[in-house]
Amino acid sequence: MPNNARKYCAGYLISVMIPLDGLELAECVLPHVEAFIERFKVSDVMLVRVEPPEPTYQGFPTPAYSEMLVEREAAKKSLAHEYLNQVVERLKDDGTLFHVEVIVGKEAESLIDYAEASDIDLILIGENMGSH
């Protein structure tokens, strides 16, 4: 029996990924997350946000330009981490570990890659995800 099949046979889910883009419409999934946590005794919840990469210069970038891109990306990631940590505070539940992850890349591909690499059992997505 595959490893994932044993998780489902036990009657509960082990890990859930929640992609959030910072918009209120995507957060409509949060009440469902709380219900899943309670009903299925979810042990791990991964809140994930994908930030698009900074546009790159089409010529020979100067060191100052490259440094500026790194700083802008770091600032975006910091704000995204702060947002996800605020969501965690709203969802806190005894017995469930919450993790936050900010990924830089293309939204759909990055979420799929992260879910596969992290052995995610279920992805709960709000209405707005993937529409921009």
N, C-alpha and C positions, 0 to 999 in steps of 0.2 A: 504494500500500500504506500503511495507517495506520502511524503512528509506532510504536505498540506491537507491531504485527505484525513489524516489522523486528527488534525485540529478541528475539522468540521464534525467528525464522528463524535468528538467529545461533547458536542452540543453548544459550543461557544466559539467566538472569534478571538483570535489572539491579538492581531494588530489591525488598526484602521488608519487610513491616511485621509486627511482633510485638506484639500487644496483651497487656499483663500487668496483672493487678490486685493483685499483691503476695501472692497466695496460692500455696502450694506446688503445688496441683493444676494451676493455669494454667501453671506452669513445666515441666510434663511435655512441652511442645513444644520445649524448649531443645535436647535431643539431636537432634531433627529439624532445627532451625535450623542446628546445626553441620554436619549431613550435607548440607543444601542449600548452605551456604557452600562446602564442599569440592567437592561434585559439580558445581555450576553456576557456580562462580567468581563468586559474588554480590558486587557492588561496594558496595552500600549496604544497611544493615540499620537500620530505624527501630524502636526500642523505644518503645512508646506506652502511656501510662497515662491513663485518664480518671478524674478526680475529680468526684464529684457537686457541684453548686453548694451553697453554704450556704443553708439555708432563709431566706427573707426575711420580714421583719416585715409583717404585713397592715395596719398603720395608717400613720402618718406616722413613719418611722424618724428617730431622733435622730442627730445627727452622731457621737456616741459609739458608737451601735449600728452604724452604717455602717462606721466605722473598725474596730470589732471584727470584723465580717464580712470585711473586707479582710485583716486580720491573720491570721485563722483560715485563710482561703483560701491566703494566702502560705505559711503554715506547712505546710499539707497539700501544697502543690506542692513545697516544699523537700524534705520527706520522700520524696515520690514520685520526685523527681529523684535523690536519694541512692540510693534503692532501684534505680532503673534503671541508674545508673552502676555499682553493684555487680554487676548482671547483665552489663553490658558487660565488666567486668574478667574475668568467668568465660568469656566468649565470644570474647575478643580473637583476631583472626586477621589475619595479614599480608595486605595487599591488600584488606581490607574496611573500609569506613568505617562506624562505628557512630554513630548519632544517637539522642538521647533527647528525647522530647517529652511534656510533661504538659499535658493539655487539661482544662478545666473545662466540664462539660456533661453531657448525657444520653449514656450509654455507646454505644449502637448508632449513633445519629445522628452523634455526634462522630467515631467511628472511620470511618464511611463518608465523611463530609466530608473528614477528614484524608487518607484514602487517595486520594480523587479529586483533591484539591488538590495532593498530593505525587506524583502519577503513579506510584503503587505498582503493581507487577506481580503480587505475590502476598501474601496475608495468611495467616500461619500462626497458628492459634488453639489454645490449650490447652483442656482439657476443661471448665474452670470458667467461662470467659469467657461472659458473657451470661446466666448462670444466676441472677444475684441482682438 
